[in-house]
Amino acid sequence: MKIYLDIDGVLIKSDGSPSPYVYEFLSYCVSSHECFWLTTHCRFNDPENAVSYLSDKLSDKCLPLLKQIKGTEWDILKTDALDFSSDFLWFDDYLMQSEEKVLEEHNARDKQILIDLKKNPEQLKEVLEKVLNSNNNHL
């Protein structure tokens, strides 16, 4: 399965500090799935830019994990980078209405996991426990 990851609001909180359980989340994702950046920090297929952005925000033990995540290329809509022909999950803190429409057109609305760290600071832990581990056959 492909995993698409946003950075701001998913891996780091709005104040720039690491999301709780970010290491465990990243470790599981990169060890079990093919991971891609889907963030403004890697919009033109430059994964090193995302790694550089996170290098002083996440712990050193996260760095090898970050380097395993591939880049994507998209212009206005992040959905342009999604591979709808494969199984995937997309973790993001915000979707534009036009992106929601694209997901619905591809019958893939359930492939997007909305992360809200302000409402639920430990959401990555819950995702690991509920979404990823309980659906291991799906992932």
N, C-alpha and C positions, 0 to 999 in steps of 0.2 A: 504494500500500500504506500501511496505517496502522502507525505505530511507537508503542508504548507504553513509556514510560521511568520506571523507578524512579530515585530519587536516591541514597540512602544505600546504599553497597556497589556502586553501578554508576557513577555520575558522580563521586562522592567516596568516598574510602577511609574506613575506620572511624575514623581519626584526624582526619577533616575536611579532609584535603588532597585536591587534585584527582587523579582517576585519570589515569594516563599515557594520552596520546592522546585525552583527553576533547574537546579542541577539534576535532580531526579527525573524531572520531566524531559529535559534534553537528553539525558543518558538513555532513557527508555526509547525515545523517538529515534535517535540516530543508530542505536544498536538493533532496532527491530524493523525499521522502515527506511524508505528513501525520502530524505528530507530536503526541502527547498525553502529559501527565503521568499516571503511574499510581503515585502515591506518597502517603504520609500527609501530605506537605506541600501536597498539592492534592487533597484528598479531597472537597471540597464545591464543585468547579468554580471554584476560585480560583487561576488560574495565576500571578497576581501574588505570592501567598504563596510559591510555589516559587521564583520569580525572586528575591524578596527573601532567602529562605533561602540561595540560592547566590551572591548578589552579592558577598559578602566571602570566598567560598571558591574561586571560579573567576576566571580572568583577565578583565580588562575586555573583551577581544576576544570572550569567550563571551556577554556580556550581550545583544547583538542576536540571537544564535541562541536563547537561552533565551526571549526575548520572543515568538518565533514558535511556541512550543509551546503547544498548547491545553490547557484543563483537562478533567478528567473528574469525574464524581460517582459515588460508591460509598459503601457503609456498612461492612459487615464484610468481604466478599470483594472483592478487586480485580477478580475475574472479572466482577463485576456491571457494570463499566464497559467491558468488551470488546465490540466489534461483531463477533459471530461470523458475520455475513452478508458481511463483507468480508475480504480477505486482510490479515493483520497479522503482526507480530512483537512480542513482549513481552519486554523486558529487565529482569530482576529478580535480586536476589541470594538470594531466599528465597521459597518457595511453601508455603502451608499445605496440608495434606493435602486439605482440602475444595476448595481451588482446583485442585489437580491432578485431582481427581475431575471437576470441572466441565469442565476442558480435555479430559479423556478422553471425557466424555459428548458433547462437540461435535466429537470426532475432531480436536482441535487441540493435542494435547500437543507436537507438533513446532514449534508457533508460539511457544513460550516458550524463551528463551535464558537459561540460568542463568549468572550472572556470579559468579565467585569470585576476587576480587582478591587475597586472601591467598595462595591457591594459585598464581594466575597474574596477577601485577601488570600484565602487558601484554595482558590478554585483550581489551580494546577494540580494540587494533591487530589482533589475530588475527581478531576479529569482522569488522572492516573488510576484511581481506584474504580471509578464507575465506567467511564467511557472506554479507556484503553484496555485495562486488564479484563474487564467483564466481556468485552467484545474482541478478545484476542483472536478468535477465528475470523472475525470480520476484518480485523486489522492485519 
